[in-house]
Amino acid sequence: MREQQIIICGLGGQGILFVTRLLAETAIAKGLPVLTSETHGMAQRGGVVVSHLKVGGFTSPLVRPGQADALLSLKPETVPLHLHFLKKDGFIATNAKEQLEEGASHPTVTVDADELALSLGDPQAVNLIVLGRALAEQGRLFCTAEEIASVIKQKMAGKEKQLARALAAFSAGLGQTKEA
């Protein structure tokens, strides 16, 4: 079993908790133990939201500084705020137009998820685009794109329009493979 610690961050209203739930439910579907913890008091006012996700035999849901395997950031400004959680070889996937100076010593992939979401006609799809972009780097996360897509389909069963939009956004992120 592969243990993994992930930080998901962004601003309130970006769907951080939805991505966390997708990842947690994917771990559960794989039969893996999972713990999550969120800080979202400012979510309604556009404040910073951070979610901790641990997959494997952990006893505490919080990721300690220097222990995260991955940082998924839905807003580039939140990368420097949470960079201290990453291991030396920790991976960053972020919504950004260009390479970030912060985190330059870490393997980083970027996607202009804001622009891509607008081009899809779904400005709220940034979260699924960034998740797709992270999963385009095979082997970086504990799960595959197919496993996440399966959970999305289960969660949105009977909501065909929402499902189609969600899968389109996720696929758009998967299709962005330019390394920063």
C-alpha positions in Angstrom: 0.0 0.0 0.0 1.3 3.5 -0.9 1.0 6.0 1.9 0.5 9.6 0.9 0.0 13.0 2.5 -1.6 15.8 0.4 -2.4 19.5 1.0 -5.2 21.0 -1.1 -5.5 24.8 -0.8 -7.1 27.8 -2.4 -9.7 30.4 -1.7 -13.2 29.9 -0.4 -15.7 28.9 -3.0 -13.2 27.2 -5.3 -14.2 23.6 -4.4 -11.3 22.6 -2.2 -13.5 20.4 0.0 -15.1 18.8 -3.1 -11.6 17.8 -4.4 -10.7 16.5 -0.9 -13.9 14.4 -0.8 -13.2 13.0 -4.3 -9.7 11.9 -3.3 -10.9 10.5 0.1 -13.8 8.5 -1.6 -11.3 7.2 -4.2 -9.0 6.0 -1.4 -12.0 4.3 0.3 -13.0 2.7 -3.0 -9.5 1.3 -3.3 -9.8 -0.1 0.2 -7.2 2.3 1.7 -7.5 4.0 5.1 -7.9 7.8 4.8 -8.1 10.8 7.1 -9.0 14.3 6.2 -9.1 17.7 8.0 -10.2 21.0 6.7 -9.9 24.6 7.8 -12.6 26.5 6.1 -13.9 29.2 8.4 -13.3 31.9 5.8 -14.7 30.0 3.0 -17.8 32.2 2.6 -15.7 35.3 2.4 -13.2 34.2 -0.2 -10.5 33.5 2.5 -7.8 30.9 2.4 -9.0 27.3 2.7 -6.7 24.4 3.3 -7.4 20.7 3.5 -5.2 17.9 4.7 -5.6 14.4 3.3 -3.7 11.3 4.4 -4.0 8.0 2.7 -2.5 5.0 4.6 -2.0 3.9 8.1 -1.9 7.3 9.8 -3.3 8.2 13.2 -3.6 12.0 12.9 -5.4 13.8 10.1 -3.0 16.8 10.1 0.0 16.9 7.8 3.1 18.1 9.6 5.5 20.6 8.0 7.9 19.0 5.7 5.8 15.8 5.3 3.4 16.4 2.4 4.0 14.4 -0.8 1.9 16.8 -2.9 0.4 20.3 -2.8 -2.6 21.0 -5.0 -3.2 24.8 -5.2 -6.3 26.3 -6.8 -4.8 29.8 -6.5 -1.1 30.6 -7.0 -1.1 33.0 -4.1 -1.7 30.1 -1.7 1.4 28.2 -2.7 3.8 30.2 -0.6 1.4 30.0 2.4 1.5 26.2 2.3 4.9 25.4 0.8 6.3 24.6 4.2 4.2 21.4 4.3 6.0 19.8 1.4 8.8 17.3 1.6 12.0 18.2 -0.2 10.9 16.1 -3.2 7.2 17.1 -2.8 5.2 17.7 -5.9 3.2 20.9 -6.7 0.2 21.2 -9.1 -1.2 24.7 -9.3 -3.5 27.0 -11.2 -1.1 29.5 -12.6 -0.4 31.1 -16.0 3.4 30.6 -15.6 6.0 29.0 -13.5 6.0 30.2 -9.9 9.2 31.5 -8.2 8.0 30.0 -4.9 8.5 26.3 -4.9 11.0 26.4 -7.8 13.0 23.7 -6.0 10.1 21.3 -6.2 8.7 19.4 -9.2 5.9 21.7 -10.3 3.2 21.6 -13.0 1.0 24.5 -13.8 -2.2 24.9 -15.7 -4.1 28.2 -16.4 -7.2 26.7 -14.9 -9.0 30.0 -14.7 -8.7 30.6 -18.4 -9.4 26.9 -19.3 -12.6 26.9 -17.1 -13.8 30.1 -18.8 -13.2 28.5 -22.2 -15.3 25.6 -21.1 -18.1 27.9 -20.0 -17.7 26.7 -16.5 -15.8 29.2 -14.3 -16.3 27.0 -11.2 -14.5 24.1 -12.7 -11.0 25.2 -11.6 -10.8 22.5 -9.0 -11.4 19.6 -11.3 -9.0 21.1 -13.9 -6.2 21.3 -11.3 -6.9 17.8 -10.1 -6.8 16.5 -13.6 -3.5 18.3 -14.2 -2.0 16.7 -11.1 -3.2 13.2 -12.2 -1.7 13.8 -15.7 1.6 13.3 -14.0 1.2 9.6 -13.6 2.5 8.1 -10.4 2.5 11.4 -8.4 -0.8 10.6 -6.6 -2.0 7.4 -5.0 -4.8 7.0 -7.5 -5.4 7.1 -11.3 -7.5 9.4 -13.4 -9.8 6.5 -14.1 -10.4 5.9 -10.4 -11.3 9.6 -9.8 -13.5 9.6 -12.9 -15.4 6.6 -11.5 -16.0 8.4 -8.2 -17.2 11.5 -10.0 -19.7 9.4 -11.9 -20.9 7.8 -8.7 -21.3 11.2 -6.9 -23.1 12.8 -9.8 -25.3 9.9 -10.8 -28.7 11.2 -12.1 -27.3 14.7 -12.6 -26.3 14.3 -16.3 -25.6 18.0 -17.1 -23.4 18.4 -14.0 -21.6 15.1 -14.6 -20.9 16.1 -18.2 -19.4 19.5 -17.1 -17.4 17.9 -14.3 -15.9 15.2 -16.6 -15.2 17.8 -19.3 -13.2 19.9 -16.8 -11.4 16.9 -15.4 -10.5 15.8 -18.9 -9.3 19.3 -19.8 -6.9 19.2 -16.9 -5.7 15.8 -17.8 -4.9 17.0 -21.3 -2.6 19.8 -20.1 0.8 18.1 -19.8 3.3 21.0 -20.3 5.7 20.8 -17.3 6.6 24.1 -15.8 
